[in-house]
Amino acid sequence: ERKRVLMIGDMLEQDIGFGTQCGFQTLLVLSGGCNMQKMLAETDPVKIPDYYADSMGDFIEFLKNLKKAQV
């Protein structure tokens, strides 16, 4: 099921836009090609991520804590 896929990327048009058009959930990592100001200024719903993280390290920590909570 497409909604179970999480497309992770650091660029709004290429990564987030692609993921959205494929029907995936999207996560923008702000440590690469896009910053918070650019993300907040985006008006095209195709390029607006479902989630965002400051770095992949932050996202990995979130996943670790999520797994702990489900045990």
NORBEL-V951187 format. One record per pair of residues at least 12 apart in sequence whose C-alpha atoms are under 10 Angstrom apart, sorted by sequence separation. I is the first residue (numbers start at 0). GAP is how many residues later the second one is. D is the distance in whole Angstrom. If there is no record, write none. Layout:
I,GAP,D + I,GAP,D
This chain:
6,12,6 + 14,12,9 + 15,12,7 + 5,13,8 + 6,13,8 + 14,13,8 + 38,13,9 + 4,14,9 + 5,14,10 + 11,14,10 + 6,15,9 + 11,15,10 + 6,16,10 + 7,16,10 + 11,16,7 + 35,16,9 + 1,17,10 + 2,17,10 + 4,17,10 + 5,17,10 + 6,17,6 + 7,17,9 + 8,17,8 + 9,17,8 + 10,17,7 + 11,17,10 + 35,17,10 + 4,18,8 + 5,18,6 + 6,18,6 + 7,18,6 + 8,18,6 + 9,18,5 + 10,18,8 + 35,18,9 + 2,19,9 + 3,19,9 + 4,19,5 + 5,19,5 + 6,19,5 + 7,19,5 + 8,19,5 + 9,19,5 + 10,19,9 + 27,19,10 + 34,19,9 + 1,20,8 + 2,20,6 + 3,20,7 + 4,20,6 + 5,20,5 + 6,20,6 + 7,20,6 + 8,20,6 + 9,20,6 + 27,20,9 + 28,20,10 + 1,21,6 + 2,21,5 + 3,21,7 + 4,21,8 + 5,21,7 + 6,21,8 + 7,21,7 + 8,21,9 + 9,21,7 + 10,21,7 + 11,21,8 + 25,21,9 + 26,21,9 + 27,21,6 + 0,22,9 + 1,22,5 + 2,22,6 + 8,22,10 + 9,22,5 + 10,22,5 + 11,22,7 + 25,22,8 + 26,22,6 + 27,22,8 + 28,22,9 + 29,22,7 + 30,22,8 + 31,22,9 + 0,23,9 + 1,23,8 + 2,23,10 + 8,23,8 + 9,23,5 + 10,23,6 + 11,23,10 + 25,23,5 + 26,23,6 + 27,23,6 + 28,23,6 + 29,23,6 + 30,23,6 + 31,23,8 + 8,24,9 + 9,24,6 + 10,24,9 + 24,24,8 + 25,24,5 + 26,24,5 + 27,24,5 + 28,24,5 + 29,24,5 + 30,24,5 + 8,25,10 + 9,25,9 + 19,25,9 + 20,25,7 + 24,25,6 + 25,25,6 + 26,25,5 + 27,25,6 + 28,25,6 + 29,25,6 + 30,25,8 + 11,26,9 + 19,26,6 + 20,26,9 + 23,26,10 + 24,26,8 + 25,26,8 + 26,26,7 + 27,26,8 + 28,26,5 + 29,26,9 + 11,27,7 + 16,27,9 + 18,27,9 + 19,27,7 + 27,27,9 + 28,27,7 + 10,28,9 + 16,28,9 + 17,28,8 + 18,28,9 + 19,28,9 + 27,28,10 + 28,28,10 + 16,29,5 + 17,29,8 + 19,29,8 + 28,29,9 + 11,30,9 + 15,30,7 + 16,30,5 + 18,30,9 + 19,30,9 + 28,30,9 + 12,31,10 + 15,31,5 + 16,31,8 + 11,32,10 + 14,32,8 + 15,32,7 + 16,32,8 + 26,32,9 + 12,33,8 + 13,33,9 + 15,33,6 + 11,34,9 + 12,34,6 + 14,34,9 + 15,34,9 + 11,35,5 + 12,35,9 + 10,36,9 + 11,36,7 + 11,37,8 + 8,40,10 + 7,41,9 + 6,42,9 + 9,42,9 + 6,43,10 + 7,43,9 + 8,43,10 + 9,43,10 + 5,44,9 + 7,44,9 + 5,45,10 + 7,45,10 + 9,45,9 + 8,47,10 + 7,48,9
